[in-house]
Amino acid sequence: MRIPTRFLAAASIAGLSLFAGSAMAQEKLIIGTEGAYPPFNNLEADGSLVGFDIDIAKALCDEMKVTCEFVTQDWDGIIPALQAKKFDAIIASMSITPERKEKVDFSKKYYNTPPAVAVPKDSTIADVAGLKGKTIGAQSSTTHANYAEKHMPDSELKLYPTADEYKLDLEGGRVDAVVDDIVVLSEWLKTDAGACCKILTPLPIDVEINGEGAGIAVRKGETALADKFSAAIEAIRANGKYAEINKKYFDFDVYGN
């Protein structure tokens, strides 16, 4: 389901002008997401996209008075696809990091949660120090993979294209532990597939790696569009829509500090 970006020139709607690659106002935005990262974004069997990212994106589009269309894209290629103008923005739990800021511009954060380690329930690993010499799984091209590489150098890091694949290997005993967002891991552990495992410990946030929270990425130089998203985030935080969506998925404020 990869639909090329189409720009529609139109007069500003209610005085709102969005700029994506040109100075032409548009009433439609194409949003890129992964579709394989529950509970934030996930592609259902019927082809529908669900999750916190998706509901937040729809709320932001409503606030901005634009029509939004979603496109799924493998995580490894999601920034190159944005740069190639396959879509106008990425809403896919992308952490705002110094490295990514060199490639794209970001809105302000729309949530911020720490990483964590999960292990099998019968694991003898008692703490992070016990991961020395063990095999750790993580999704490739993520802050979590970078975190494990930096902070767990005495472990063997095994990378996967999607989170679903490392989960299968942890469940099957092919890795000793995995690193990901604490919400992603916690929600997985509530399912039948995740009954195998437990959270070993949350991990302290490394701002240089984990960044400032998850933001909305746009092409370099398209700061006007990023600013529109930031203003819309502030608006849905203020009018209660964010809290409504938050309550649907979490029993705590995922926005963070």
ABEGO torsion letter per residue (X at the ends): XBBBBBBBBBBBBGGBBBBBGBABBBABBBBBBAGABOAABBBBAAGBBBEAAAAAAAAAAAAAGBBBBBBBBBAAAAAAAAAAGABABBBAGBBBBAAAAAABBBBBBABBBBBBBBBBAABABABAAAABGBBBBBBBGBAAAAAAAAABAABBBBBBABAAAAAAAAAAGABABBBBBAAAAAAAAABAAAAABBBABBBBBBAAAAEAEBBBBBBBGBAAAAAAAAAAAAAAAAAGAAAAAAAAABABBAAEX
